[in-house]
């Protein structure tokens, strides 16, 4: 048996990584289609503010970060739908404000610098079974949600106004999609890290789109690409002793570059 399977924390990290890889491209495909991919970056920064608040309050950081990030996602979607500000401006405000608040709260939390760094860049050693079970639950909910509402989500992704005219539940599904994205972003922090999770939402789908034409086939190949990058990144992080998030994203980048060269 390979050495990597001798360590319980690596087995947990691999399970969690697989769940992330199975879930993230499914959500990422709709975000990319809507040209809304940067929402993951903004939510990641908001989640870091929730992590900082959890560390400051002495509570479980993930438990604090989930409601904070979901609230941020719902607020951003409300601002977008209400046309109070443009989507790009809302993303920029949320991104910069979330990261600034995260840094301040982390600095106020004495002795929490090491813990906060783990959420910034990912730390395979900190993954526990609670993370795995929670990720499993969110993955199941996400899969069921997308499966049941696939046609409507696809309609919204390519023509939201037309979907509204057709009587689709556009508002509800938009809020549900960003809320699920927020939950997945938070629960992926220990594997990928808050500063890098957006890359995993986008790169596998962009890589897959080089080889596919249909939306479903793009999602399927995107999941395969995500599995390759997450697993290879975790193995690289274990043997090279580097941050898991950086290793995963570099693996995704290499795969994307190879796809672009192959399909040039």
Sine and cosine of phi, psi and omega as CSV:
sin_phi,cos_phi,sin_psi,cos_psi,sin_omega,cos_omega
0.00,0.00,0.73,-0.68,0.01,-1.00
-0.84,0.55,0.50,-0.87,-0.06,-1.00
-0.85,0.53,-0.56,0.83,-0.09,-1.00
-0.87,0.50,-0.47,0.88,-0.02,-1.00
-1.00,0.09,-0.01,1.00,0.02,-1.00
-0.99,0.14,-0.19,0.98,-0.08,-1.00
-0.94,-0.35,0.82,-0.57,-0.04,-1.00
-0.87,0.49,-0.61,0.79,-0.05,-1.00
-0.92,0.40,-0.51,0.86,0.03,-1.00
-0.96,0.27,-0.60,0.80,0.05,-1.00
-0.89,0.46,-0.69,0.72,0.04,-1.00
-0.89,0.45,-0.67,0.74,0.00,-1.00
-0.90,0.44,-0.63,0.78,0.01,-1.00
-0.92,0.39,-0.67,0.74,0.06,-1.00
-0.87,0.49,-0.74,0.67,0.00,-1.00
-0.89,0.46,-0.64,0.77,0.01,-1.00
-0.88,0.47,-0.66,0.75,0.04,-1.00
-0.89,0.46,-0.68,0.73,0.01,-1.00
-0.90,0.44,-0.65,0.76,0.06,-1.00
-0.89,0.46,-0.70,0.71,-0.03,-1.00
-0.91,0.42,-0.53,0.85,0.01,-1.00
-0.97,0.24,-0.43,0.90,-0.13,-0.99
-0.99,-0.17,-0.70,0.72,-0.14,-0.99
-0.86,0.51,-0.72,0.69,-0.01,-1.00
-0.90,0.43,-0.49,0.87,0.02,-1.00
-0.89,0.46,-0.71,0.70,0.05,-1.00
-0.96,0.29,-0.65,0.76,-0.04,-1.00
-0.87,0.49,-0.53,0.85,-0.03,-1.00
-0.88,0.47,-0.66,0.75,0.00,-1.00
-0.96,0.29,-0.57,0.82,0.03,-1.00
-0.93,0.38,-0.66,0.75,0.03,-1.00
-0.91,0.42,-0.67,0.74,0.00,-1.00
-0.88,0.47,-0.55,0.84,0.00,-1.00
-1.00,0.05,0.04,1.00,-0.09,-1.00
0.82,0.57,0.69,0.73,-0.06,-1.00
-0.82,-0.57,0.45,0.89,-0.13,-0.99
-0.90,0.43,-0.49,0.87,-0.05,-1.00
-0.94,0.34,-0.16,0.99,0.04,-1.00
-0.88,0.48,-0.55,0.83,0.01,-1.00
-0.90,0.43,-0.61,0.79,0.04,-1.00
-0.91,0.42,-0.70,0.71,0.01,-1.00
-0.89,0.45,-0.69,0.72,0.01,-1.00
-0.92,0.40,-0.56,0.83,0.05,-1.00
-0.89,0.47,-0.64,0.76,0.03,-1.00
-0.93,0.37,-0.62,0.78,0.07,-1.00
-0.90,0.43,-0.65,0.76,0.01,-1.00
-0.88,0.47,-0.56,0.83,0.04,-1.00
-0.92,0.40,-0.55,0.84,0.10,-0.99
-0.90,0.44,-0.64,0.77,0.07,-1.00
-0.90,0.43,-0.62,0.78,0.06,-1.00
-0.88,0.47,-0.71,0.70,0.02,-1.00
-0.88,0.48,-0.63,0.77,0.04,-1.00
-0.91,0.42,-0.66,0.75,0.02,-1.00
-0.89,0.46,-0.68,0.73,0.03,-1.00
-0.90,0.43,-0.64,0.76,0.00,-1.00
-0.92,0.40,-0.64,0.77,-0.04,-1.00
-0.99,0.11,-0.13,0.99,-0.02,-1.00
0.96,0.26,0.37,0.93,0.02,-1.00
-0.97,-0.23,0.21,-0.98,0.06,-1.00
-0.88,0.47,0.89,-0.45,-0.11,-0.99
-0.83,0.56,-0.66,0.75,-0.04,-1.00
-0.90,0.44,-0.64,0.76,-0.02,-1.00
-0.91,0.42,-0.52,0.86,0.06,-1.00
-0.98,0.18,-0.62,0.79,-0.10,-1.00
-0.93,0.36,-0.56,0.83,-0.05,-1.00
-0.87,0.49,-0.83,0.56,-0.01,-1.00
-0.91,0.42,-0.57,0.82,0.02,-1.00
-0.89,0.45,-0.71,0.71,-0.04,-1.00
-0.95,0.32,-0.64,0.76,0.05,-1.00
-0.89,0.46,-0.67,0.75,0.04,-1.00
-0.88,0.47,-0.67,0.74,0.05,-1.00
-0.89,0.46,-0.64,0.77,0.01,-1.00
-0.91,0.42,-0.69,0.72,0.01,-1.00
-0.91,0.41,-0.64,0.77,0.05,-1.00
-0.89,0.46,-0.69,0.72,0.00,-1.00
-0.89,0.45,-0.67,0.74,0.01,-1.00
-0.92,0.38,-0.61,0.79,0.04,-1.00
-0.90,0.44,-0.69,0.73,0.02,-1.00
-0.89,0.46,-0.63,0.78,0.00,-1.00
-0.92,0.38,-0.72,0.69,-0.04,-1.00
-0.94,0.33,-0.56,0.83,-0.01,-1.00
-0.99,0.17,-0.07,1.00,0.00,-1.00
0.86,0.51,0.46,0.89,0.02,-1.00
-0.93,0.38,-0.66,0.75,0.09,-1.00
-0.60,-0.80,0.34,-0.94,0.00,-1.00
-0.95,0.33,0.37,-0.93,-0.02,-1.00
-0.86,0.51,-0.66,0.75,-0.04,-1.00
-0.91,0.42,-0.65,0.76,0.00,-1.00
-0.92,0.38,-0.67,0.75,0.03,-1.00
-0.87,0.49,-0.67,0.74,0.03,-1.00
-0.89,0.46,-0.68,0.73,-0.02,-1.00
-0.90,0.44,-0.68,0.73,0.00,-1.00
-0.90,0.43,-0.72,0.69,-0.02,-1.00
-0.90,0.44,-0.64,0.77,-0.04,-1.00
-0.91,0.42,-0.80,0.61,-0.04,-1.00
-0.93,0.36,-0.67,0.74,0.00,-1.00
-0.92,0.40,-0.65,0.76,0.02,-1.00
-0.89,0.45,-0.70,0.72,-0.01,-1.00
-0.93,0.37,-0.64,0.77,0.03,-1.00
-0.88,0.48,-0.71,0.70,0.02,-1.00
-0.90,0.44,-0.62,0.79,0.02,-1.00
-0.88,0.47,-0.70,0.71,-0.01,-1.00
-0.90,0.43,-0.69,0.72,-0.01,-1.00
-0.89,0.45,-0.73,0.68,-0.03,-1.00
-0.91,0.41,-0.63,0.78,0.02,-1.00
-0.91,0.41,-0.61,0.79,0.03,-1.00
-0.93,0.37,-0.56,0.83,0.02,-1.00
-0.95,0.31,-0.46,0.89,0.02,-1.00
-0.99,0.16,0.99,-0.17,-0.07,-1.00
-0.89,0.45,0.72,-0.70,0.05,-1.00
0.97,0.26,0.21,0.98,-0.07,-1.00
-0.98,-0.21,0.07,1.00,-0.08,-1.00
-0.85,0.52,-0.68,0.73,-0.02,-1.00
-0.90,0.44,-0.71,0.71,0.02,-1.00
-0.88,0.47,-0.66,0.75,-0.04,-1.00
-0.92,0.40,-0.62,0.78,0.04,-1.00
-0.87,0.49,-0.59,0.81,0.02,-1.00
-0.88,0.47,-0.57,0.82,0.02,-1.00
-0.99,0.17,-0.40,0.92,0.04,-1.00
-0.94,0.33,-0.71,0.70,-0.15,-0.99
-0.89,-0.46,-0.01,1.00,-0.02,-1.00
1.00,0.04,0.62,-0.78,0.02,-1.00
-0.53,-0.85,0.95,-0.30,-0.08,-1.00
-0.91,0.41,-0.42,0.91,-0.06,-1.00
-0.95,0.30,-0.33,0.94,-0.09,-1.00
-1.00,-0.07,-0.04,1.00,0.00,-1.00
-0.95,0.32,0.79,-0.62,0.02,-1.00
-0.85,-0.53,0.06,-1.00,-0.07,-1.00
-0.92,0.39,-0.47,0.88,0.07,-1.00
-0.88,0.48,-0.67,0.74,0.06,-1.00
-0.86,0.50,-0.71,0.71,-0.04,-1.00
-0.89,0.46,-0.75,0.67,-0.02,-1.00
-0.91,0.42,-0.64,0.77,0.01,-1.00
-0.92,0.40,-0.68,0.74,0.06,-1.00
-0.88,0.48,-0.64,0.77,0.03,-1.00
-0.88,0.48,-0.71,0.71,0.00,-1.00
-0.89,0.46,-0.72,0.70,-0.01,-1.00
-0.91,0.41,-0.60,0.80,0.02,-1.00
-0.89,0.45,-0.68,0.74,0.02,-1.00
-0.90,0.43,-0.72,0.70,0.00,-1.00
-0.87,0.49,-0.69,0.73,-0.01,-1.00
-0.89,0.45,-0.71,0.71,-0.01,-1.00
-0.89,0.46,-0.70,0.71,0.02,-1.00
-0.91,0.42,-0.70,0.71,-0.01,-1.00
-0.85,0.52,-0.75,0.66,-0.01,-1.00
-0.93,0.37,-0.65,0.76,0.00,-1.00
-0.88,0.48,-0.68,0.73,-0.04,-1.00
-0.95,0.31,-0.59,0.81,-0.11,-0.99
-0.94,-0.35,0.36,0.93,-0.14,-0.99
-0.83,0.56,-0.79,0.61,-0.08,-1.00
-0.89,0.46,-0.63,0.77,0.01,-1.00
-0.94,0.35,-0.67,0.74,0.04,-1.00
-0.88,0.48,-0.63,0.78,0.03,-1.00
-0.91,0.41,-0.67,0.74,0.04,-1.00
-0.87,0.49,-0.71,0.70,-0.01,-1.00
-0.90,0.44,-0.65,0.76,-0.07,-1.00
-0.87,0.49,-0.59,0.81,-0.09,-1.00
-0.98,-0.20,-0.35,0.93,0.02,-1.00
-0.34,-0.94,1.00,0.08,-0.07,-1.00
-0.91,0.41,-0.65,0.76,0.00,-1.00
-0.89,0.45,-0.67,0.74,0.03,-1.00
-0.89,0.45,-0.62,0.79,0.02,-1.00
-0.90,0.44,-0.61,0.80,0.04,-1.00
-0.91,0.41,-0.69,0.72,0.00,-1.00
-0.89,0.46,-0.56,0.83,-0.01,-1.00
-0.98,0.22,-0.03,1.00,0.05,-1.00
0.99,0.10,0.31,0.95,0.04,-1.00
-0.95,0.31,0.41,-0.91,0.02,-1.00
-0.99,0.14,0.91,0.41,-0.14,-0.99
-0.90,0.43,-0.76,0.65,-0.08,-1.00
-0.88,0.48,-0.77,0.64,0.00,-1.00
-0.86,0.50,-0.72,0.69,-0.05,-1.00
-0.93,0.37,-0.57,0.82,0.07,-1.00
-0.90,0.44,-0.71,0.70,0.03,-1.00
-0.90,0.43,-0.67,0.74,0.00,-1.00
-0.90,0.43,-0.65,0.76,-0.01,-1.00
-0.90,0.44,-0.71,0.71,-0.02,-1.00
-0.95,0.32,-0.53,0.85,0.04,-1.00
-0.91,0.41,-0.69,0.72,0.04,-1.00
-0.91,0.42,-0.64,0.77,0.05,-1.00
-0.87,0.49,-0.67,0.74,0.02,-1.00
-0.88,0.48,-0.70,0.71,0.00,-1.00
-0.89,0.46,-0.68,0.73,0.00,-1.00
-0.91,0.41,-0.65,0.76,0.03,-1.00
-0.86,0.51,-0.74,0.67,-0.01,-1.00
-0.89,0.46,-0.72,0.70,-0.08,-1.00
-0.96,0.29,-0.21,0.98,0.04,-1.00
-1.00,-0.07,-0.06,1.00,-0.11,-0.99
-0.86,0.52,-0.68,0.73,-0.07,-1.00
-0.95,0.32,-0.35,0.94,0.02,-1.00
-1.00,-0.01,-0.77,0.64,-0.11,-0.99
-0.97,-0.23,-0.58,0.82,-0.04,-1.00
0.99,-0.14,0.56,-0.83,-0.08,-1.00
-0.90,0.43,-0.51,0.86,-0.04,-1.00
-0.99,0.14,-0.13,0.99,-0.13,-0.99
-0.82,-0.58,-0.16,0.99,-0.12,-0.99
-0.88,0.48,-0.53,0.85,-0.02,-1.00
-0.88,0.47,-0.54,0.84,0.01,-1.00
-0.89,0.46,-0.61,0.79,-0.02,-1.00
-0.96,0.29,-0.43,0.90,0.06,-1.00
-0.96,0.27,-0.44,0.90,-0.14,-0.99
-0.96,-0.28,-0.76,0.65,-0.18,-0.98
-0.86,0.50,-0.71,0.70,0.01,-1.00
-0.87,0.49,-0.60,0.80,0.01,-1.00
-0.94,0.35,-0.67,0.75,0.03,-1.00
-0.90,0.43,-0.65,0.76,0.05,-1.00
-0.88,0.48,-0.74,0.68,-0.02,-1.00
-0.89,0.46,-0.59,0.81,-0.06,-1.00
-0.91,0.41,-0.28,0.96,0.06,-1.00
-0.94,0.33,-0.35,0.94,-0.10,-0.99
-0.89,-0.45,-0.18,0.98,-0.09,-1.00
-0.85,-0.53,0.28,-0.96,0.04,-1.00
-0.87,-0.50,-0.60,0.80,0.00,-1.00
-0.99,0.12,0.43,-0.90,-0.04,-1.00
-0.93,0.37,-0.70,0.71,-0.01,-1.00
-0.90,0.44,-0.67,0.74,0.01,-1.00
-0.91,0.42,-0.53,0.85,0.06,-1.00
-0.92,0.40,-0.67,0.74,0.05,-1.00
-0.88,0.47,-0.73,0.69,-0.02,-1.00
-0.87,0.50,-0.75,0.66,0.02,-1.00
-0.93,0.36,-0.52,0.85,0.06,-1.00
-0.89,0.46,-0.64,0.77,0.06,-1.00
-0.89,0.46,-0.68,0.73,0.03,-1.00
-0.88,0.48,-0.71,0.71,0.02,-1.00
-0.88,0.48,-0.66,0.75,0.02,-1.00
-0.91,0.42,-0.66,0.75,0.04,-1.00
-0.87,0.49,-0.70,0.72,0.01,-1.00
-0.87,0.49,-0.72,0.69,-0.07,-1.00
-0.94,0.34,-0.65,0.76,-0.02,-1.00
-0.92,0.39,-0.74,0.67,-0.04,-1.00
-0.92,0.39,-0.69,0.72,0.03,-1.00
-0.92,0.40,-0.59,0.81,0.03,-1.00
-0.91,0.41,-0.66,0.75,0.03,-1.00
-0.91,0.41,-0.66,0.75,0.04,-1.00
-0.89,0.45,-0.69,0.73,0.03,-1.00
-0.89,0.45,-0.67,0.75,0.01,-1.00
-0.89,0.46,-0.63,0.78,-0.02,-1.00
-0.92,0.39,-0.75,0.66,-0.10,-1.00
-0.99,0.15,-0.47,0.88,-0.02,-1.00
-1.00,-0.08,-0.20,0.98,0.01,-1.00
0.93,0.38,0.62,0.78,0.00,-1.00
-0.90,-0.43,0.16,-0.99,-0.02,-1.00
-0.90,0.45,0.71,-0.71,-0.06,-1.00
-0.88,0.47,-0.70,0.72,-0.04,-1.00
-0.86,0.50,-0.71,0.70,0.01,-1.00
-0.89,0.46,-0.67,0.75,0.00,-1.00
-0.90,0.43,-0.66,0.75,-0.01,-1.00
-0.91,0.41,-0.73,0.69,-0.04,-1.00
-0.93,0.37,-0.60,0.80,0.07,-1.00
-0.90,0.44,-0.62,0.78,0.06,-1.00
-0.89,0.45,-0.67,0.74,0.04,-1.00
-0.90,0.44,-0.63,0.78,0.00,-1.00
-0.92,0.39,-0.67,0.74,0.04,-1.00
-0.88,0.48,-0.69,0.72,0.01,-1.00
-0.89,0.45,-0.65,0.76,0.02,-1.00
-0.91,0.42,-0.70,0.71,0.01,-1.00
-0.89,0.47,-0.68,0.73,0.03,-1.00
-0.88,0.47,-0.64,0.77,0.03,-1.00
-0.91,0.42,-0.64,0.77,0.00,-1.00
-0.93,0.38,-0.61,0.79,0.04,-1.00
-0.93,0.37,-0.68,0.73,-0.04,-1.00
-0.90,0.43,-0.64,0.77,-0.06,-1.00
-0.98,-0.22,0.39,0.92,-0.02,-1.00
-0.92,0.40,0.00,0.00,0.00,0.00
